[in-house]
Amino acid sequence: MNNRISELRKARQMTQQELADALMVTRQTVISLENGRYNASLLLAHKIAVYFGLTIEEIFLFEEETTCSSN
């Protein structure tokens, strides 16, 4: 899942560690979120949204998967 965390963090001139401290997670979690290697839990997504004063949908870019099935 894509997200705008890096963009939002940089706009506030924050380091990854500063954001991690504010969210009470590790810097590695912030790195993984920014690189799309980790999808935030609903609780963490909510914390991030509240922190930046945005909605979850404004931060996390949901893309529906398209699947083909043959019946």
C-alpha positions in Angstrom: 0.0 0.0 0.0 1.4 3.4 -0.9 1.3 6.3 1.5 2.4 9.9 2.0 4.2 9.5 5.3 7.6 10.5 3.9 6.2 13.5 2.2 4.3 14.6 5.3 7.3 14.0 7.6 9.6 16.0 5.3 7.1 18.9 5.0 7.4 19.2 8.8 11.2 18.9 8.6 11.2 15.9 10.9 13.6 13.0 11.0 12.4 9.4 10.9 13.4 9.1 14.5 11.4 12.2 15.6 8.3 10.8 13.9 8.9 7.4 15.4 9.2 9.0 18.9 6.0 10.9 18.4 4.1 7.8 17.3 5.8 5.6 19.9 7.2 3.1 17.4 10.7 2.3 16.2 12.6 4.2 13.5 12.6 0.9 11.6 8.8 0.9 11.6 8.8 4.3 10.1 11.3 3.3 7.5 9.3 0.2 6.6 6.1 2.2 6.3 7.7 4.8 4.1 9.2 2.1 1.8 5.9 0.2 1.6 7.4 -2.9 3.2 4.9 -2.7 6.1 1.3 -1.9 6.2 0.2 0.0 9.3 -2.4 -1.6 11.6 -5.6 0.3 11.9 -4.5 1.7 15.3 -1.2 2.9 13.9 -2.8 4.3 10.8 -5.2 6.3 13.1 -2.3 7.6 15.2 -0.5 8.8 12.1 -3.7 10.5 10.8 -4.3 12.2 14.1 -0.7 13.3 14.3 -0.7 14.9 10.9 -4.3 16.2 11.2 -5.5 14.3 8.2 -7.8 11.4 7.5 -6.5 7.9 7.0 -7.6 8.1 3.4 -5.5 11.2 2.8 -2.4 9.4 4.0 -2.8 5.9 2.9 -3.5 5.3 -0.8 -5.7 2.2 -1.1 -5.6 0.4 -4.4 -8.1 -2.3 -5.1 -6.7 -5.5 -6.4 -8.1 -6.7 -9.6 -8.3 -10.5 -9.9 -9.3 -12.6 -12.8 -11.1 -15.8 -12.1 -12.1 -18.5 -14.6 -15.2 -20.4 -13.8 
